[in-house]
Amino acid sequence: MGCFECCIKCLGGVPYASLVATILCFSGVALFCGCGHVALTGTVTILETHFSKVISDHAMLTDVVQLMQYVIYGIASFFFLYGIILLAEGFYTTSAVKELHSEFKTTICGRCISGMFVFLTYILGVAWLGVFGFSAVPVFLFYNMWSTCAAMKSPMANLTSIDSICVDVRQYGIIPWNATPGKACGSTLGDICDSNEFYLSYHLYIVACAGAGATVIALIHFLMILSANWAYLKDASQMHAYQDIKMKEERELQDITSRSKECLNSYT
């Protein structure tokens, strides 16, 4: 076998569907975790600077943000390991299917592991749907603030007093009602929208939401792959069982034939 044939054989054993799903999963998780971490830090900075200048008013929010950042670290580590495991499972299943008619045999343990991955990926997919919905909430809040600033600056608005236009973050439950000042009006609101923290956090939340959506798509892709692989392994197991029974029957038939010939020869 030449070098070209070896390369073709190696490329034929690569699970391309699992590889694409792994790359998409890694990209989505990286975008969600990286952008979400930085955006949370920028959000706390905006609140401390403009909406809640007393530390005790937003102490609980700061603790929740820190907890979410630690959760982000755990999510990144877990999905890095889980993506590698699913890719390895794809290589294993591809090898099992490619060598269906050889001496390679799938075991009950291998099929059980594939079924376990199907169930776990389904649970993670449902969980990430919730994460995707949750990540859209800050995008909605920042969009409301940005659209308010855009309407305030628009010459078509024909506003007599911009100081009457306010954004009160207390109504969203982010900070308590006794927080001071709790809202931003007029030129203060415009300065917030023009600040680098607001611009960066807003766009990072959008990217994080897109990353969560990409992760959901990757997990759905993984779920389809794992379901197909589990079915292939089941068919492979049944095919090997059929081949074993067929070989045993052929051996028994050969033994009976050989015994009959021996008996006939001895009789003759």
C-alpha positions in Angstrom: 0.0 0.0 0.0 1.4 3.4 -1.1 1.5 6.7 0.8 -1.6 8.0 -1.1 -3.6 4.9 -0.3 -2.7 5.2 3.4 -3.7 8.8 3.5 -7.1 8.0 1.9 -7.6 5.2 4.4 -6.8 7.5 7.3 -9.1 10.3 6.0 -11.8 7.8 5.5 -11.8 7.0 9.3 -12.2 10.7 10.3 -15.7 11.5 11.7 -16.2 14.7 9.9 -19.7 15.3 11.3 -18.4 15.0 14.9 -15.4 17.2 14.0 -17.6 20.0 12.7 -19.9 19.7 15.7 -16.9 19.8 18.1 -15.4 22.9 16.4 -18.8 24.6 16.5 -19.3 23.7 20.2 -15.8 24.9 21.2 -16.4 28.2 19.3 -19.8 28.8 20.8 -18.7 28.0 24.4 -15.6 30.2 24.0 -17.6 33.1 22.7 -20.2 32.8 25.5 -17.8 32.3 28.3 -15.2 34.9 27.2 -17.6 37.7 26.1 -20.0 37.0 29.0 -17.3 37.3 31.6 -16.0 40.6 30.3 -19.6 41.9 29.8 -20.6 41.1 33.3 -17.6 43.1 34.6 -18.5 46.1 32.5 -22.1 45.9 33.7 -21.0 46.1 37.3 -18.8 49.1 36.5 -21.7 50.9 34.8 -24.0 50.2 37.8 -21.5 51.3 40.4 -20.6 54.5 38.5 -24.0 55.8 37.5 -26.9 53.9 39.1 -25.8 52.6 42.6 -23.1 54.6 44.2 -23.6 53.0 47.7 -21.7 49.7 47.9 -24.2 48.1 50.2 -27.1 48.6 47.7 -25.5 46.4 45.0 -23.4 44.1 47.2 -25.7 41.1 46.4 -25.5 41.9 42.7 -21.7 41.9 42.9 -21.7 38.5 44.6 -24.1 37.1 42.0 -21.9 38.4 39.2 -18.8 36.8 40.8 -20.7 33.5 41.2 -21.7 33.6 37.5 -18.1 34.2 36.5 -17.0 31.2 38.4 -19.8 29.2 36.8 -18.5 30.4 33.4 -15.0 28.9 34.3 -16.7 25.6 35.1 -18.7 25.6 31.9 -15.6 26.3 29.8 -13.6 23.5 31.4 -16.5 20.9 31.3 -17.3 21.5 27.6 -13.7 21.4 26.6 -13.4 17.9 28.1 -16.9 16.8 26.9 -16.3 17.9 23.3 -13.0 15.9 23.2 -14.9 12.8 24.6 -17.6 13.1 22.0 -15.0 13.5 19.3 -13.2 10.4 20.5 -16.6 8.5 20.6 -17.1 9.6 17.0 -13.7 8.1 16.0 -14.6 4.9 17.9 -18.0 4.6 16.2 -16.6 5.4 12.7 -14.0 2.6 13.2 -16.7 0.2 14.3 -18.9 0.9 11.2 -16.0 1.0 8.8 -14.8 -2.5 10.0 -18.3 -3.9 10.1 -17.3 -7.1 8.2 -14.0 -7.6 9.8 -13.0 -9.1 13.2 -13.9 -5.9 15.0 -16.8 -6.4 17.3 -18.8 -3.9 19.3 -19.5 -4.7 23.0 -22.5 -4.2 25.1 -20.5 -1.7 27.2 -19.7 0.4 24.1 -23.4 0.5 23.1 -24.4 1.5 26.6 -21.8 4.3 26.6 -23.1 5.6 23.3 -26.7 5.5 24.7 -25.5 7.4 27.9 -23.9 10.1 25.7 -27.2 10.5 23.8 -29.1 11.0 27.0 -26.5 13.4 28.5 -26.3 15.4 25.3 -30.1 15.8 25.3 -30.1 17.1 28.8 -27.3 19.5 28.1 -29.1 20.7 24.9 -32.2 21.5 27.0 -30.1 23.3 29.6 -28.4 25.4 26.9 -31.7 26.4 25.5 -32.4 28.0 28.9 -28.9 29.6 28.9 -29.6 31.0 25.4 -32.9 32.5 26.6 -31.2 33.9 29.7 -28.4 35.4 27.7 -30.9 37.4 25.6 -32.2 39.2 28.7 -29.2 41.6 29.1 -29.2 42.2 25.3 -32.8 43.3 25.6 -32.1 45.6 28.6 -29.1 47.2 26.9 -31.1 47.6 23.7 -33.8 49.5 25.5 -31.2 51.9 27.0 -29.5 52.3 23.6 -32.8 52.9 21.8 -33.8 55.5 24.4 -30.5 57.3 23.9 -31.0 57.1 20.1 -34.5 58.6 20.4 -33.2 61.3 22.6 -30.5 62.3 20.1 -32.7 62.0 17.1 -33.6 65.4 15.5 -37.0 64.0 14.5 -38.0 63.6 18.1 -38.5 67.3 18.6 -38.0 67.1 22.3 -38.3 70.2 24.4 -36.6 68.8 27.5 -34.3 65.8 27.4 -34.1 65.7 31.2 -37.5 64.2 31.3 -36.3 61.1 29.5 -34.9 58.6 32.0 -33.9 54.9 32.3 -34.6 53.4 35.7 -32.8 50.1 36.2 -34.5 49.5 39.5 -37.7 48.4 37.7 -35.8 45.4 36.3 -34.9 44.2 39.7 -31.2 44.5 39.2 -30.7 46.8 42.1 -33.1 47.5 45.1 -35.6 50.3 45.0 -33.7 52.2 47.7 -30.6 52.4 45.6 -29.5 55.9 44.8 -29.7 57.5 42.3 -31.2 54.3 40.6 -31.9 56.1 37.3 -30.2 58.2 34.7 -31.8 61.1 32.9 -31.0 63.5 30.1 -27.3 64.3 29.5 -26.2 61.7 32.1 -28.0 59.0 30.2 -26.4 60.2 27.0 -22.9 60.0 28.6 -23.6 56.5 29.7 -24.6 55.5 26.1 -21.4 57.2 24.8 -19.1 55.5 27.3 -16.8 52.7 26.3 -18.1 50.4 29.0 -21.6 50.6 27.6 -20.6 50.1 24.0 -18.3 47.2 24.8 -20.7 45.4 27.2 -23.7 45.8 24.8 -21.8 44.2 21.9 -20.2 41.5 24.1 -23.6 40.5 25.3 -24.8 40.1 21.7 -21.8 38.0 20.8 -22.3 35.9 24.0 -25.9 35.3 23.1 -24.8 34.3 19.6 -22.3 31.9 21.1 -25.0 30.3 23.3 -27.1 29.8 20.1 -24.1 28.3 18.3 -23.6 25.9 21.3 -27.3 24.8 21.1 -26.9 24.1 17.4 -23.7 22.1 18.1 -25.4 20.0 20.8 -28.4 19.3 18.4 -25.8 18.3 15.8 -24.1 16.1 18.4 -27.4 14.6 19.4 -28.2 13.6 15.8 -24.7 12.1 15.3 -24.8 10.1 18.6 -28.3 8.8 17.8 -27.1 7.6 14.3 -24.0 6.1 15.8 -25.9 4.2 18.4 -28.2 2.8 15.7 -25.1 1.9 13.6 -23.5 0.1 16.6 -26.7 -1.8 17.3 -27.0 -2.9 13.6 -23.3 -3.9 13.7 -23.8 -6.0 16.8 -26.8 -7.7 15.2 -24.8 -8.3 12.0 -21.9 -9.8 13.9 -24.3 -12.1 15.8 -25.8 -13.2 12.6 -22.4 -13.9 11.1 -21.3 -15.9 14.1 -24.5 -18.0 13.9 -23.9 -18.5 10.2 -20.3 -19.5 10.6 -21.3 -22.0 13.3 -24.0 -23.6 11.1 -21.5 -23.8 8.2 -19.0 -25.6 10.5 -21.6 -28.0 11.7 -22.7 -28.7 8.2 -19.1 -29.3 7.1 -18.6 -31.7 10.1 -21.8 -33.6 9.2 -20.7 -33.8 5.6 -17.2 -35.0 6.5 -18.6 -37.6 9.0 -21.1 -38.8 6.3 -18.2 -39.3 3.8 -16.2 -41.2 6.4 -19.1 -43.5 7.2 -19.7 -44.1 3.5 -16.0 -44.9 2.9 -15.9 -47.2 5.8 -19.0 -49.0 4.7 -17.7 -49.3 1.2 
